[in-house]
């Protein structure tokens, strides 16, 4: 019983005792002062306040594929799981925040360290190219302390060798429990690691392959050992999301993704637990009584209901009707941005806009797949090498009115990127010069590459006069490929008109998403069969993706046409700078220096032109508070703090 309830009960008891004393004629020394009771007087007892439970309806753009935390999760599933599992590490504002860990490990606080590991012939290591291999004669390695290419050696098979090895400790809070009341321990994280390591489970094995040991050293501590030679800049996140060993250990790993207690009603440690999943209709979550922040009054809402509404127009109508309290960014609200802004201005809703981690790109077909066996002017399949000169690529960039796209299509709610990193990112290079829309500069650069206006008609495309690898008289007429999405059609219209001001002719063609993104060699994007192509590419994490434009990421026959460098850009200096950045640790000066170098090269070479950051859009009822849409976080990362009504006015 809480203190104020005990006090109320004592007061009522004292009042009854006094009435009894008067009625029974107790001595005044016991009964206290004389009390006069009027027989006709009514005694009023204030009713106990009843707190009505609060509920919220969150509308998603799709039904979750599964709630199995290690399954093939879509964005809707990740939103629901954010309420079931708090953390374990949140990504907020381009940085990491521990949730169920006492702190993030670092070299500075001693939870991470690098040791020199003696290596013998046959030991599993990570070689100089980042591959996991057994050590043998002829393997290139980075000896202990080596963070660059100039210190790489070739193992001779006999000389004693030491490689850097990382050891990282993760400490769990002591007040964690699963939603069934069972204590959450470090062994649950180790159990999750074992699940991920099961041969029957198809998963991303990059970190698994580079992990030597992952073990619990006590109930609250897990220790990760990387394989010798693997120095991981993201070591602070090498913690496996816990799995309930007490419930799942008897179920084969291959069956968990389709088992009810794992896929549809998994226990968690977060603010809510799954009560019901009605297929194709809704999922209901209720408060978790064992949530580690329950004593602080979290979560604020008692019940969450997730509905699935794919159509953005219907979703906005349901928000207006009060049948949706939050519209999750999984609903594609780009086309409703103006309406949501009007609703916010009229205090009918709250609209949230933030640039996300996905960039809309314009790829320039610098190196088509047909060039892989060498560029040959006699080969009819080889398109003329119209983009080899960087002046042409930069000229095109100056002729793209990207700011007009942002202003007119995206309501000015996002920005034009300067590199592959957002300006808010801590590793963004502030010294990068923007490339503004300037047709005069664009034409000048094109002329330097050898393109000329030979007929004096600004309405016709420029033609090649002295362009390297391009036949004289060839018009600067480019095919522009993208999807049929209405927003992309709007973007294309603006860009085609702005390119025309520079004498660049464009033939815009629209394809289904499946056709544009189909696999190579026949696919347009991954088959590298385009002049200009508009597509989207982004990341879920915050680690800078310089690798997107490395030679190793070019889709081709040797890698089954899988890769992000769809323009075929090749630059040894860029590859080396990116590799140096990925080998360095955040605590080391070379980390930021190398990322700055990749951005300088990117801005100069333009392997692809970033058009704009795609928006993340959400909306809520007007009296809802503490909802925060962060560029890098799960939309419901702080759902335990969300509240409604009068509580928001305090």
C-alpha positions, 0 to 999 in steps of 0.5 A: 500500500502506498503512503498516501493510501495508508494516511487516508485509511488512518484518517478514516479509522480515527474518525470512526473511533471518535464517533464510537467514543462519543456514543459509548460515553468514554471518559473525557481523558480518552474521548478528547474534546466534547463532540456535538453530532447533529442527528440530521447532518449528512457526512460526505466522504469524497470518492476515490479518484479513478484514473482512466486507462490511456490508449493510443492507436498507431497506424503503420503502412504495412503489417509486420512480417514477423516479430521474431527479433532476428528474422527478416524484419520490415520497417513496421516490425521494427516499429512494433519491436521498439515498444517491446524491446527498449534498445539495447542501444539506441541510435540518436542524433548520429550517435549511440546511446546505451539503454540496457547497458550501463555505458558504451564501452570505449578505450578511454573507459577501459571496457575496450582494449587492443592487445597484441595476439601471437599468431601461429600458422593455420590460425584464423585471422583477418588479413590486410584486405579484411577477409577471414582466412587461415594464416599461411605463407603468402598471406598479406597481414597488418602486424600489431599497430599497423593501420595503413597500407604502407605497413602491410607485410606478406607472411613468410611462414616462419617469422613470429607474428603478432596481430592486433586483437580487440577485447570489449566488455559490455555491462548490463543494468542489474534491474532488467527482467523479461516481461514474464518476470524472469531476470534478464542476464548476460547469458541471454545475449550469449544465447542470441549469439548462438542462435545467430551462429546456428548453421540452419539460420540464414543471416548476415554473418559479417560480424559472426565471421570476425568474432573469435569468442562471445561469452558471459563472464558474470550475470551482467557482463558479456565479453567479445573477442574479435579475431586477430587482425580485425579492428572494428570502428563500431566495436561499441555496438558488437552486443547481441540483442538478448533472446529469452533462453528460458523460453526458446532454448528447447526450440530448434533455431530453424523453427523459431522464426515460425514459432508463435512465442518467438514470431508473434508474441515474443517476450521483451524487456521494454515498456510493452508486451504483446497481448494480441496479433489479429492477422491483417487487422491489428496488434495490441500491446499492454504495459509490461509490469516488469519494465525497468523504468516502471517506478519512474512512471513509464510508460505513460500509455497503458495500451497500444494498438497498431493498425495496418493502413497502406494507403496514405489518403486513408491514413490521414482520414483516419487521423482526422477521424480520431481512429489513428493517433500516430501515423508512423513513417512506414506510411508513405506520406510524401504526397500528403506533406502539404495537407499535413502542414495545413492541418498543423497550422490549423492545430488539427494535427502535429506534423513531423518532417526530418531528413532521413538516412536515405539519399535520392541519387542521380547516377552517372553511367561513368563505367557501363558494364560493357566496359568491363572487358575494356573500352573499345570504340569498335565495339558496337555494344560500348556506348561512347565514353561521354562521362570520362572527363570530370568536367562533364560530370561537374557541369551536369551537377551545376545544371541540376536545379536540386534546390528547386526540387527541395523547395517545390516537391519537398516543401523545403523540409530537406536539404541538398547533400554535399557528400554521402554524409549529412551535414549534421553527422560528426564526421561530415567535412565542413570544408566541402564547397557546394555545387549550386545550380548555375547554368553559366558555370555548367556550360563553361565546364561542358565547354572545357570538356569539349562540348560546343553549341555549334548551331547557335540555338540554345534550345538544341543540345550541345555537340561533341567537338573535342570530347575525349573518346566521343565522336565529333558531332555527337549530341549531348543527349542522355537517357534518364531512367527512374521509376513511375512514382509520382514524386520522381516524375515531379523531380524529373520534370524539374531536372530535365528543364534545368538541364536543358538550360545548359544544352543537355538534352534528356530522354526521360523514361519511367519503369516499374520498381522491379524493372529498375532494380532487377538484377544484373546483367540485364537489370538497368541499375545493377546491370550498369546499363544507363546514362543517368538513373535516379534511385535511392540508397541509404543505411540503417546505422550511422557508420559512414558508408564510404564503401558505397563507391569503392571498386569492390562494390561495383556490380559485375559478373564476379560478384553476381551483380551485387554492389552499391557502386552502380556507376562503376566508379574506380579510384585507387586513392578513394579506395585507400582513403576509405580503407584507412577510415574503416581500419581506424578507431573513433579515438584515433586522428586518422579516423576523421582525417581519412573520412574527410579525404573520402569526401574531398575526393567524392565532391571532386570526382562525383561518382554519383550526384546526391539530389536530396535526403528523402524525408521521414514524415510522421503525424500525430493528434494535436494533444500528443506530446513527447513524440520525437522523430529523429533522423537516425532513430526508430520512430518509436524509440521513446514510446514510453515517454509519449503521453496525451491530454492534460498530462501534456500541459504540465 
